[in-house]
């Protein structure tokens, strides 16, 4: 029986200097490229190719946010309406249901086929934007070629932010969608969110033979090795 393999990261580049420096790592498993990790003093991003035949789905963005931050089991998460974040609840609701993610803010930035301009939707504070966004993802989701979601959620009296991006292939050289998740350095990628990433990854060997915990620890070690910002040096 074939053993399980762990993901490893190799530094391949450095961009910028000092507090603006970003280190670039290639993640690989058994000689196959898993994706790229960009780590700086403030945040880190993991970039990878989606499976062949992947299509952007309206449930994906907030499924990731919920897998990253929610206390709910995956089966309960998938049963929720994840098209948009819920409207801001009464504080008493959050206290009564501690698993409830209180979205402080969430914005979607979309680009459509044939349109050089992007459109931003405030999906927490604007009913008008929520209606327009819902109409678009229900009727014209196939026209979306780029989507970025920036969210801030309140959990256990902390504000936590994350970003997820979906980008359609731009040419025949790379026929796969590219996905990116971005988190602050002080927020560890959760095991459930990492498993979500694996389910939307292009490499077959990654989906079937990866040691999830060892691979996630390897990613965390790389991120934690970046020095913290030096007080007074940030511009």
N, C-alpha and C positions, 0 to 999 in steps of 0.2 A: 504493500500500500504506500502511495506517495505521501511523504511528509508535508506538513504545512510550512509555508515560507513566510519570512518576515520582510517587511519593506525596509529599505535602507535609503539614506539620503547622502548625496555627494555634492559639495559646493562646487559650482561651475562658473560663478561670476559675482562681481560686486559692482553695484551701481551707486554713484554718489560718494560723498565723503562725510566723516563725522557723524553728527546726529541724523543726517539725511541719508546715510548709507543704507542700502538694501542689499542683502545677501540672497543669491539665487541658488537653489539646490535642485538637482534632478533626483526624483524618487524612482527607484527601480526595484523590481522583484524578479529573481531568477533570470536576469539579463533583459527583461522587458521593461520599457519605460512606463512608469505609473502616472507621472505628471510632474509638475514643477511647484516648488514651494518658494515664496518670496517672503522674507522676514526682515523687518526693520525694528527700530526701537519702540514703535508704538503698536504695530499690528502685524499680522501675517496673512498670506493668501495662498490657498491651494488651488491649482489649476489642472484640469484633466479633460480628456476627450470622452464624450458620451458614447454609448453603444451605437453601432451602425443601425440606422432606421429609427433613431431617437426622434421624437417630435415633442416640441414644447407643449406642456400641459398646464392648464390654469391652476391645478392643485399642487404643483411641485414647489413653488417658492415658499409657501407657508407651511408645507409639510416639513421642509428642512428646518424652519424656525422652531416648529413645535418639537421635532425630534431633538433639537439642540437644547431647548430650555424647559420643555414641559415635564411635569412629574407623571403625566399619564402614560400608561403602557402603549406600545405601538399600535395595538389593535384598537384602542380607544381613540388614538390620534387619527387613524385612517377613517374612523367613523364620523369625524367632525366635518363640518362645512369649512373647507380650507381655502375657498376661492379668495376671500379677503379676510383681514383681521376683523374681529368683532368691533362694534362701536365701543367707545370708552364706557366701561361698566361703572356702576355705583361702587364707591370704595367698600361698602359693606359686602358686596358680592365677592370681591377679592378676598376679604377676610374670611368669609364663610367657605369659599372654595379656593384653598391655597394653590391648587393645581392650575387655576385660571391664569392665563398669561394676560396681563394688563398692558396692552400696546400703548405706549406713550406717543409713539409716532411710527408711521410706516409710509414710505413713498415708493412708487413704482415709476421707473423711467423707461419708456418704450420707444423703439424705432420700428416703423413699418416698411414693408417692401415699397420701393419707388419713392420713398420720402426721405430726404436728406436731414430733416429736422427731427428732434426727439420731443416727446410729450411727457410731462411729469404729472402724476396723479397722487394727490394726498388722500390716502385710503383710511385715515383715522378721523380727521377733523372736517373733511369736506364731503357733505352728502352729494353734491353735484359731481365731484370727481369720482366718488364711489359708484354712482349710477352710470357715468360714462365708461368707467373701467369695466364694470360688469357687462355692459352691452358689448364692448369690444371683445372681451375674452369669450363671450358666448357666441358671437356671430362672426368675428374676424380673427380668431386666434392664429389661423394659418398665415396671416399676413405679418405676424410679428417676427422680426429677424434679430432683435436685440431686446433684452429685458433685464433691468437691474432693480433690485429691491433692497432698500435700506430701512431697517427696523430697529426700534428701541423698545424694549419691554421692561416692565417692572416686576421683579420677583424677589420676595423676601427682603423688601426694603432696599433693593439695589436696582440700578438701571443698567441693563445689559444691551449691547448693540451688536448687530451682525449685518452682513451684506451678502447677497447671492446674485450671481450674474449668469445669464444664458445668452450665448452668441451663436447664431447660425453660421454654417460654413460660408466663407467668402469666395472660395474658388475650388477648382476640381482637385487641387493638390491635397487638401484636407476636406474630406466629405463629411466629417463629423461635427456635431455641435460641440462647442467648448463651454465648460461650466467652471465657475470660480466661486469659492466661498472665502469670505474675509472676516476675521475676528480680531478684536484687540488682544494684545499679548497676554493680558491677565485672565482671559477667558479660554479655558482649555476646550478643544474640540471634544464633544462627548462621544462615548462609544456608540451610542445609538445614531448620532449624526454621521459618524464615520461609516457605519454599516449602511446608512442611507446613501452615502457617496458611492460605496462599492456596488450597490444595486444599480447605480446609474453610471457605471464605468465601462469603458470599451474593452478592457483586457479580460479574456475568459479566465485565464489563470488566476487573476486577482479575485474574481468572484467566487472561485471554487476552492482555491488552495492557499488562501492568505491567512496567516496568524493575525487575527484582528487586534488582539490586545498588545502583542509585541510590536506590531506595525504602528499602532497609535502611540505607544510609548516612544518609539523612535522619532516620530513627528514632534511630540511634545519636547523631547530632549533637544532637538534642533532649535525649536522656538525659545525654550528656556535659556539656551546658551547665549542668546543675544543680550547684550548689556542693557540695563534700564536707562532711560533718559537721564542726563546729568542736569540737575536743577540750574536754571539760569542760562542754559546753552541753547534751548529751543527758540527758534525765531518765531 
